[in-house]
Amino acid sequence: AQSVAQPEDQVNVAEGNPLTVKCTYSVSGNPYLFWYVQYPNRGLQFLLKYITGDNLVKGSYGFEAEFNKSQTSFHLKKPSALVSDSALYFCAVRGLDNFNKFYFGSGTKLNVKP
Amino acid sequence: GAVVSQHPSRVICKSGTSVKIECRSLDFQATTMFWYRQFPKQSLMLMATSNEGSKATYEQGVEKDKFLINHASLTLSTLTVTSAHPEDSSFYICSARERTSGGFSSYNEQFFGPGTRLTVL
């Protein structure tokens, strides 16, 4: 079985400060991990993915994520938050039994205050 | 590239009517598309996998006769909510995986449409 967990329903950060949105995974094999962002009444936009290689993955809009195998985590980070980063963020893992199937976390609402 | 569109963006219908939602891959071929349902403040739940030229694969608990899926071409999949009821009101999102020249890569992310807000009165 495979799953991801996002322990925080909401994260609040001031503009200009670094942000972290947490994600932990549970996969029996090598995980393929993804981060997506969703703005209100919109579909999901792809941010970045980890397949293999460097543990630090750089993605769109200045976001990056660090894959940590020992802690089974894939936290999303950004050095300096923008108000426009306020949105809903989803972590996802690709299925091992069915690689077409993505398992999404419950989502974390990021609020960046000016 | 890799743009997925949905139509309509929002629809309001009366209970008992059927509603069709279209999902199109605009600049790539998508032999496989996915339909998700998202309730307010919740994550996406995969409803079914739509395969071009064959029957859709439904997730456990999803009624096949209720949610009809047709994938008639390499760029179009449709979801029809039949005899809609208020409990079917939700945000429906489709996604597609881009087929590369070498076939599907397990590395490929899914590209999502903007979603359709369905409200059944």
Interface residues (C-beta under 8 A of the other chain):
Chain A: Y32 F34 Y36 N41 R42 G43 L44 Q45 F46 K49 I51 F90 R94 F99 N100 K101 F102 F104 G105 S106 G107
Chain B: V4 Q6 T32 F34 K41 Q42 S43 L44 L46 T49 F91 I93 S95 R97 F104 S106 Y107 E109 Q110 F111 F112 G113 P114 G115 R117
